[in-house]
Structures are given as C-alpha cells and as structure tokens.
Amino acid sequence: MIRAMVLRALVLTAFAAGLTPVTCLGENSNRLPTKATKELPPELLSLLRQKKMPKYSPIVVRLFKEEAELEVWKEDTTGRFQILKIYPICRWSGDLGPKLQEGDRQAPEGFYTITPELMNPNSDFYLAINVGYPNSFDKANKRDGSLLMIHGDCSSSGCYAMTDEQISEIYSLARDSFLGGRPSFQVQAYPFRLTPANLARHRNNPNLAFWKMLKIGNDHFETTHLEPKVDVCNRLYVFDAQAPPNSPNPLVFNPTDKCPAFVVNPKIARRALEKKRTDELEYAQLLKDNVPASPIYSGLDGGMNKAFLAQFPGRVTLAKVLPYASYLPQLPPIPWVDNDGSLTSKWFGTSFSKPIVCDLARASFPSSVLVGHQC
C-alpha cells in the first residue's frame, strides 16, 4: 500500500509539473511515453463524479465478441461495481469460442487477471494491455498461445483491437486503478452476452458447456456487482469458493487435481441461484418454441462493431484458419440474422478486401517475448 501511495504521488507530481514520470507500468527503467501518462478526458472525469466513482477505485473489464463491445465497470463509493462506459470494439478475430492454440487467430474467452507487468506503454499498436492468456484454466486444458492483447490500431490476429482514442481511455482507467493500490484487475471475456436468448440461439455450438460454465461467474458478478473470486480445479473454473464451515484447513486449488471440498459464499450463491433458475426457465421455453439456431461457424474471421463499418471497410475477411475455414471456399459466408438484427453477413455482405497481416516489426515488445507473437 505504501509503495502504491508513493507511486501515485510520483505520477501526480509529474502530471502537475508537466513531466513524464520515470516509473513505468510494465517497464522498470524506461521513461513512460506521454500517451501512457495522459489524463482522462474532462468528459470522463465528469462522468466519474456523476456516478460517484473515485478516480483511483478498481475496475472490471468485460468483453463481448458477438456484440463487439467492451464494458468498463468501476467501483463506486458503496464498494460495488457499476457500469462506467461501453466501448464498441473496432476489431476482433477468429470466431465465437475460446482460444485453443497458437496461430488459431482466436481472441480468448474466460477470466483473466491483469497486473501492472501486463501493461505495455510502448506498443506500436498505440497502447496495449496483455490479457494474460494462457491462464491456469487454459494451461490445465493444454491450450497455448501468447501475447493476446487489448490494444489500439483497429487490427487483430487474436486480439481485441480498439481505436487509439479508446485504448487511451481504457489504459488510463487501468493505470489509475493500479495507482489506487489494487495489485490487479479482472477481465471477463465472453462470446456474447450470456442471456437465455443468446444461449438458445447457440445451443448447437460445441462450446455450449464451456459458455455455461462462464455464465456462473457472469451471474455472480451481475447479481452482486462484486468482482468474482476465481479459482481453477479439475480443469474447471470455480467462483467465490470458500472453506466449509468449521473446516480446519484452508482451501487449496490445483488446476489439474480434483476439487477440494468447498462451499460458495452463501450471500452470493443465493442471488446467483435465483437468476440461474429464472434463466433456465426462459431457456427451456425458447427451446420448446424452437427458436432458430445460429450456425456453429459464421464463415468470417471475427467481427467489428457496426459503428466502424464505414470508417474501416473491408477489415472483416473470410475465415482462413481451421476449423473455422474448414468448409471454405466451397461455401460463402453463412447468411443469418439474429432477432435484434445484429449480425455478420447482414453487416458485411460478401465483399471483402485482402486480410490484414500482423507485422511483427511494428510490435514494440522486448525481443525476449516476441517469439510467437500473434498481434
């Protein structure tokens, strides 16, 4: 806490003097570039005051592929997280579903812990936040890959790409949460908002069981507005676990071993169970009504929020990595539209330009970590 207070004082002093601080998030000795020390814009500072969110309070970031949106939640003066701002995602790659291996172009899905060392102020993609893939769940399930980012420049090969202006705000919010004394913040990455309607549409997807597991953590967060405690055992995510009453030993989780005896925090479990029951009833009714099912694969390499279509035409291309391209070029992009009219072929049609290639020469990461960089 003292170290955090000293760092915060150094940064604030530097801002006041108009200088670049010498201490850096993600670097130990290099001076921070101006883009990494930039103050939040006045409009966002005003929004923080309006929502009673202290500038240096913790954040939670939530990513939704299908909707192509990034949410920043911030702790308010009551100690609970509230939505601060929703940013349209400029580009994500791959398809719905988790990242499995290096080079599959998949943007990861799951729960990730971001520490200051994962902040890259010197990225040539303007600014970058490494999501920390693979985490302990990914490793336990033998998934690999490296350097998966939330960054600027609106180009992606496995990353969540924003505009430079957007990542400037997101990076500053993350930086300020560290300066408030928190050692980390959580990123929750989802295929889509885990509503009964969306799960019913994607009921044929082979990732459905994985998504229903993620929904447990999602429901814990949405019903309490508290950051869920995440553990991994038996190659599964476990949320808000605590030792059983009168247990003589502390809980110890090993990602690949059998789960120890535990209970879920009862205050959290009660609310989450109520939501689960309500959602399951709605889901069952949707299946009974035989709502249309979405195709397993879209036939496209990722997506882009429709807010950017005119600004960045042709950036969403046909899928080109197995299994997402296993049936191409025999078939065109699959034409489907969900109930809210938000989708792929409706937005992008069948006209695509050449794919964006990730140029390693542009990435300003230390040479020791460039091997295998996928953007």
Backbone torsions as a table, in degrees:
resi	resn	phi	psi	omega
1	MET	NA	-43.0	179.8
2	ILE	-62.9	-42.8	179.3
3	ARG	-60.6	-42.4	179.1
4	ALA	-63.6	-39.5	179.8
5	MET	-65.9	-38.7	178.6
6	VAL	-65.4	-45.1	179.4
7	LEU	-61.4	-42.4	179.0
8	ARG	-61.6	-42.8	179.7
9	ALA	-63.2	-39.6	178.7
10	LEU	-62.9	-44.0	-178.7
11	VAL	-66.1	-45.0	-179.8
12	LEU	-62.8	-39.8	177.2
13	THR	-62.3	-41.4	179.6
14	ALA	-64.3	-42.6	176.6
15	PHE	-58.2	-46.0	-177.0
16	ALA	-63.2	-33.6	-178.3
17	ALA	-88.2	-6.5	-178.8
18	GLY	73.5	24.1	-178.1
19	LEU	-108.6	165.1	174.1
20	THR	-90.5	124.8	-179.3
21	PRO	-65.7	151.5	-177.3
22	VAL	-89.7	-13.1	177.9
23	THR	-93.4	142.1	-168.4
24	CYS	-133.9	139.5	172.9
25	LEU	-81.2	114.1	179.9
26	GLY	97.6	-9.5	178.1
27	GLU	-136.8	148.4	-176.2
28	ASN	-98.6	-30.0	-171.8
29	SER	-127.8	-25.4	-176.8
30	ASN	-73.8	150.8	176.9
31	ARG	-74.3	144.4	180.0
32	LEU	-73.6	137.9	172.6
33	PRO	-69.4	156.2	-177.7
34	THR	-56.7	-37.2	-177.5
35	LYS	-61.3	-24.4	-179.0
36	ALA	-89.3	-10.0	-179.4
37	THR	-111.4	4.0	-174.8
38	LYS	-62.3	135.5	176.4
39	GLU	-68.7	152.3	174.2
40	LEU	-60.3	146.4	179.4
41	PRO	-63.4	152.9	-177.8
42	PRO	-54.8	-37.2	-178.9
43	GLU	-62.7	-38.7	-179.1
44	LEU	-74.5	-36.5	175.1
45	LEU	-62.8	-38.7	177.4
46	SER	-65.6	-39.0	178.6
47	LEU	-64.5	-38.5	176.6
48	LEU	-59.7	-45.1	179.7
49	ARG	-64.5	-41.5	-179.7
50	GLN	-61.4	-39.3	-177.6
51	LYS	-90.8	5.7	179.1
52	LYS	56.6	47.7	178.4
53	MET	-113.0	112.0	177.9
54	PRO	-57.8	143.2	-175.4
55	LYS	-56.4	-36.3	-174.6
56	TYR	-102.3	16.5	179.2
57	SER	-76.4	161.4	-177.2
58	PRO	-63.3	159.8	176.1
59	ILE	-126.6	161.8	166.8
60	VAL	-132.4	134.3	178.7
61	VAL	-109.3	132.4	178.3
62	ARG	-123.7	132.6	-177.3
63	LEU	-116.9	137.0	179.4
64	PHE	-130.9	112.7	-175.5
65	LYS	-64.6	-58.4	-171.3
66	GLU	-59.7	-40.6	177.1
67	GLU	-78.7	-13.1	-177.4
68	ALA	52.1	56.1	179.9
69	GLU	-135.7	144.5	174.8
70	LEU	-118.7	124.0	178.4
71	GLU	-104.0	136.7	168.3
72	VAL	-109.8	120.0	173.9
73	TRP	-104.6	146.0	-177.5
74	LYS	-137.8	143.5	-178.8
75	GLU	-72.1	130.6	178.4
76	ASP	-96.9	-172.6	-174.6
77	THR	-69.8	-11.5	175.7
78	THR	-85.0	-7.6	-178.4
79	GLY	88.7	7.7	178.2
80	ARG	-114.7	154.9	-178.9
81	PHE	-84.9	136.1	175.0
82	GLN	-128.7	155.4	179.8
83	ILE	-67.3	130.0	176.3
84	LEU	-97.8	-52.2	-174.6
85	LYS	-158.7	145.9	175.0
86	ILE	-110.7	124.7	179.7
87	TYR	-107.6	127.5	172.6
88	PRO	-66.7	133.8	178.9
89	ILE	-80.4	130.0	-176.3
90	CYS	-77.1	-31.2	-178.3
91	ARG	-166.8	132.4	166.3
92	TRP	-134.8	155.3	-173.8
93	SER	-120.4	167.6	-178.1
94	GLY	89.3	-143.1	179.9
95	ASP	-142.1	179.8	174.1
96	LEU	-63.6	137.7	-177.7
97	GLY	125.2	159.3	-175.6
98	PRO	-73.0	162.5	171.6
99	LYS	-75.9	135.7	-178.2
100	LEU	-112.7	-36.1	-175.1
101	GLN	-155.0	158.8	177.6
102	GLU	-54.9	131.5	174.4
103	GLY	88.3	1.5	-178.9
104	ASP	-84.8	0.8	176.8
105	ARG	66.3	6.9	-178.8
106	GLN	-77.2	128.9	167.5
107	ALA	-75.2	134.6	-172.3
108	PRO	-68.5	157.9	172.9
109	GLU	-129.1	140.8	-179.3
110	GLY	142.7	-163.9	-178.1
111	PHE	-112.7	124.0	-172.9
112	TYR	-129.1	146.0	-178.9
113	THR	-109.1	121.8	-176.8
114	ILE	-103.5	124.0	176.7
115	THR	-111.1	165.7	-178.2
116	PRO	-55.7	-31.5	-178.9
117	GLU	-65.6	-17.5	-179.6
118	LEU	-91.0	1.8	176.9
119	MET	-90.3	125.3	-180.0
120	ASN	-113.4	101.6	-179.5
121	PRO	-79.2	-9.1	-174.6
122	ASN	-110.7	19.3	-179.4
123	SER	-68.5	141.1	173.3
124	ASP	-78.4	-3.5	168.7
125	PHE	-93.0	39.1	-179.6
126	TYR	72.2	-79.3	172.9
127	LEU	-137.2	152.9	-176.6
128	ALA	-142.7	145.2	174.2
129	ILE	-123.7	115.1	178.2
130	ASN	-74.0	126.2	-176.9
131	VAL	-75.7	-9.9	177.0
132	GLY	87.5	20.9	174.5
133	TYR	-77.4	136.8	-0.4
134	PRO	-84.4	140.0	173.7
135	ASN	-89.0	-172.0	-175.3
136	SER	-65.8	-32.8	176.1
137	PHE	-65.2	-47.2	-179.5
138	ASP	-60.1	-44.9	-179.2
139	LYS	-64.4	-40.9	179.9
140	ALA	-63.1	-28.5	179.2
141	ASN	-98.2	17.0	174.9
142	LYS	57.8	39.3	174.7
143	ARG	-99.2	139.5	-179.0
144	ASP	-132.2	171.1	-174.7
145	GLY	147.0	170.1	-176.3
146	SER	-155.2	155.6	171.8
147	LEU	55.0	50.8	174.3
148	LEU	-90.5	124.8	-165.3
149	MET	-122.6	159.7	155.8
150	ILE	-105.9	115.6	-174.2
151	HIS	-145.6	-179.0	179.8
152	GLY	-90.7	-163.4	172.2
153	ASP	78.6	-5.7	174.6
154	CYS	52.8	39.8	172.3
155	SER	-138.9	141.5	-170.7
156	SER	-143.8	139.2	167.8
157	SER	-134.2	60.0	-177.1
158	GLY	113.2	3.3	-176.7
159	CYS	-111.4	170.4	169.8
160	TYR	-103.3	106.1	-172.6
161	ALA	-101.1	130.7	178.4
162	MET	-111.3	178.6	168.1
163	THR	-78.5	164.1	178.7
164	ASP	-61.5	-39.6	-179.9
165	GLU	-63.6	-41.5	179.4
166	GLN	-65.5	-48.6	-176.6
167	ILE	-66.4	-26.8	175.7
168	SER	-61.0	-44.7	178.6
169	GLU	-68.3	-45.7	-177.1
170	ILE	-63.7	-43.3	178.7
171	TYR	-61.7	-43.0	-179.9
172	SER	-65.7	-39.1	176.4
173	LEU	-63.3	-41.4	177.7
174	ALA	-65.1	-46.9	178.9
175	ARG	-56.7	-46.6	-177.5
176	ASP	-66.6	-30.3	177.4
177	SER	-68.0	-34.9	174.8
178	PHE	-66.8	-41.0	-178.6
179	LEU	-67.4	-16.3	175.1
180	GLY	-80.4	-4.3	175.7
181	GLY	110.9	-11.7	178.0
182	ARG	-73.6	132.5	-178.9
183	PRO	-78.4	-11.7	-176.4
184	SER	-161.4	169.1	168.2
185	PHE	-139.6	162.4	-172.7
186	GLN	-102.4	138.4	170.3
187	VAL	-113.4	126.1	175.9
188	GLN	-110.6	115.8	-177.1
189	ALA	-112.1	122.8	-174.4
190	TYR	-123.6	157.8	175.4
191	PRO	-71.5	-30.9	-179.0
192	PHE	-169.3	173.0	174.5
193	ARG	-65.8	127.2	-168.5
194	LEU	-83.5	61.2	177.4
195	THR	-87.3	158.6	175.1
196	PRO	-56.0	-38.6	-178.8
197	ALA	-64.0	-44.2	-179.6
198	ASN	-68.4	-41.5	178.4
199	LEU	-64.2	-36.8	177.8
200	ALA	-65.6	-40.7	178.0
201	ARG	-61.7	-36.6	-176.0
202	HIS	-101.4	27.7	-174.9
203	ARG	-65.8	-21.1	-179.3
204	ASN	-91.3	-2.8	-177.2
205	ASN	-73.2	135.6	180.0
206	PRO	-65.0	-13.0	178.5
207	ASN	-90.4	6.5	-173.6
208	LEU	-57.9	-42.9	-179.4
209	ALA	-63.0	-40.2	177.3
210	PHE	-62.6	-43.4	-179.1
211	TRP	-66.9	-36.7	177.2
212	LYS	-66.3	-30.4	174.1
213	MET	-68.0	-43.2	176.8
214	LEU	-61.7	-32.9	-178.6
215	LYS	-61.6	-29.5	178.2
216	ILE	-60.7	-48.4	177.8
217	GLY	-65.9	-38.9	176.5
218	ASN	-58.7	-44.3	-178.5
219	ASP	-68.5	-36.5	175.9
220	HIS	-59.1	-43.2	-178.7
221	PHE	-70.3	-46.8	-174.4
222	GLU	-68.8	-28.2	-178.4
223	THR	-88.3	-19.1	-178.4
224	THR	-116.3	-22.4	-172.7
225	HIS	58.6	33.0	173.8
226	LEU	-119.2	143.7	179.4
227	GLU	-64.7	122.8	-179.6
228	PRO	-69.1	139.2	172.6
229	LYS	-78.1	128.2	-172.9
230	VAL	-115.7	127.2	171.9
231	ASP	-128.4	167.6	178.6
232	VAL	-134.3	129.7	172.6
233	CYS	-150.7	154.2	-179.1
234	ASN	51.7	31.2	179.5
235	ARG	62.7	27.4	-179.9
236	LEU	-129.0	152.3	170.9
237	TYR	-75.2	142.0	174.6
238	VAL	-130.4	135.2	-172.9
239	PHE	-120.3	133.3	173.9
240	ASP	54.5	40.7	178.8
241	ALA	-79.3	145.7	173.5
242	GLN	-144.3	162.1	-177.3
243	ALA	-64.9	146.2	176.3
244	PRO	-61.0	156.2	178.7
245	PRO	-55.1	137.8	178.2
246	ASN	65.3	16.4	177.3
247	SER	-69.7	130.5	-177.6
248	PRO	-78.0	-15.6	-173.7
249	ASN	-119.3	145.8	175.2
250	PRO	-70.0	155.8	178.3
251	LEU	-71.3	137.0	174.8
252	VAL	-130.1	120.4	-178.9
253	PHE	-107.7	130.5	172.1
254	ASN	-116.9	124.3	-172.7
255	PRO	-55.2	-30.9	-176.2
256	THR	-104.2	-5.3	-178.8
257	ASP	-95.3	166.0	175.6
258	LYS	-57.0	142.5	-179.4
259	CYS	-67.9	138.9	174.9
260	PRO	-72.7	166.1	175.5
261	ALA	-65.7	128.8	179.7
262	PHE	-151.9	164.5	171.1
263	VAL	-125.1	156.8	175.8
264	VAL	-90.5	137.5	177.3
265	ASN	-42.0	115.8	-171.6
266	PRO	-60.7	-32.5	179.2
267	LYS	-65.9	-35.8	178.7
268	ILE	-78.5	-42.9	-176.2
269	ALA	-60.6	-38.6	-177.2
270	ARG	-62.1	-47.6	-179.6
271	ARG	-66.9	-43.2	-178.5
272	ALA	-64.7	-37.5	-179.9
273	LEU	-65.6	-38.4	177.6
274	GLU	-62.1	-43.9	178.4
275	LYS	-65.0	-42.4	180.0
276	LYS	-58.2	-46.2	-178.9
277	ARG	-63.4	-43.7	179.1
278	THR	-62.9	-44.9	-179.4
279	ASP	-65.4	-38.6	-178.8
280	GLU	-67.0	-36.1	176.1
281	LEU	-64.3	-43.6	178.6
282	GLU	-65.4	-41.8	179.3
283	TYR	-60.9	-45.5	180.0
284	ALA	-61.9	-39.1	178.8
285	GLN	-66.6	-38.5	178.3
286	LEU	-63.8	-41.1	177.4
287	LEU	-65.9	-40.0	178.0
288	LYS	-61.4	-37.0	178.6
289	ASP	-78.9	-4.2	177.9
290	ASN	55.9	51.0	177.5
291	VAL	-61.0	147.8	-177.8
292	PRO	-58.0	138.0	178.0
293	ALA	-93.4	140.2	177.1
294	SER	-76.7	152.9	175.7
295	PRO	-64.6	152.9	-178.5
296	ILE	-64.0	-42.2	179.3
297	TYR	-122.9	141.8	-176.9
298	SER	-78.9	-23.3	-173.7
299	GLY	87.2	-0.6	-179.7
300	LEU	-114.0	157.5	174.6
301	ASP	-90.2	87.4	176.1
302	GLY	76.9	-152.4	-176.6
303	GLY	-162.0	-179.1	-176.9
304	MET	-151.9	138.5	175.7
305	ASN	-61.4	139.3	-175.0
306	LYS	-62.5	-15.0	177.5
307	ALA	-64.6	-19.7	-175.7
308	PHE	-106.6	1.3	-173.8
309	LEU	-58.9	-43.9	-178.5
310	ALA	-71.4	-34.3	-176.8
311	GLN	-74.9	-35.2	-177.1
312	PHE	-128.0	68.6	-178.2
313	PRO	-68.0	144.7	173.3
314	GLY	79.0	7.7	-177.9
315	ARG	-82.3	-18.4	175.6
316	VAL	-96.6	120.0	-172.3
317	THR	-114.2	172.8	172.6
318	LEU	-62.8	145.6	178.1
319	ALA	-60.2	144.2	-177.3
320	LYS	-137.6	11.0	178.7
321	VAL	-127.1	131.1	177.1
322	LEU	-62.9	147.8	0.0
323	PRO	-83.8	-0.4	-171.9
324	TYR	-69.6	-18.0	178.3
325	ALA	-115.7	19.5	-173.0
326	SER	-63.1	-22.3	-177.4
327	TYR	-109.8	9.5	179.0
328	LEU	-98.8	149.7	6.9
329	PRO	-91.9	15.4	-177.0
330	GLN	-60.6	-33.8	-177.9
331	LEU	-117.2	144.6	172.9
332	PRO	-78.4	176.3	174.5
333	PRO	-54.3	138.1	-175.8
334	ILE	-73.8	122.3	-176.8
335	PRO	-83.0	103.4	172.9
336	TRP	-139.6	153.4	179.1
337	VAL	-136.8	129.9	179.9
338	ASP	-81.8	-179.6	-172.5
339	ASN	-62.0	-31.7	-178.4
340	ASP	-90.8	4.4	174.9
341	GLY	76.4	17.6	-171.6
342	SER	-89.0	36.7	-165.3
343	LEU	-121.5	167.2	175.9
344	THR	-31.4	-86.3	-171.6
345	SER	-64.7	-27.0	176.1
346	LYS	-64.3	-40.5	-178.6
347	TRP	-76.3	-45.5	-164.5
348	PHE	-104.4	-14.2	-179.8
349	GLY	62.9	-147.0	-178.5
350	THR	-121.9	14.0	-179.0
351	SER	-104.7	118.9	-176.7
352	PHE	-133.5	147.8	175.0
353	SER	-91.4	-176.7	178.5
354	LYS	-64.4	147.0	-178.0
355	PRO	-66.1	151.3	174.1
356	ILE	-73.5	131.1	179.3
357	VAL	-102.9	132.6	178.6
358	CYS	-76.8	117.1	-177.5
359	ASP	-95.7	108.2	-177.6
360	LEU	-62.7	-25.2	-178.7
361	ALA	-65.5	-19.4	-178.6
362	ARG	-85.8	-14.2	-174.5
363	ALA	-84.4	127.2	-175.6
364	SER	-98.3	42.3	176.1
365	PHE	-89.3	155.2	176.7
366	PRO	-55.7	146.0	-174.8
367	SER	-60.0	-26.8	-178.2
368	SER	-67.9	-18.5	-178.6
369	VAL	-115.1	9.0	-179.0
370	LEU	-78.2	-22.0	-176.7
371	VAL	-60.5	126.7	178.3
372	GLY	79.3	7.7	-177.4
373	HIS	-63.6	128.2	-177.3
374	GLN	-110.3	14.8	172.4
375	CYS	118.2	NA	NA
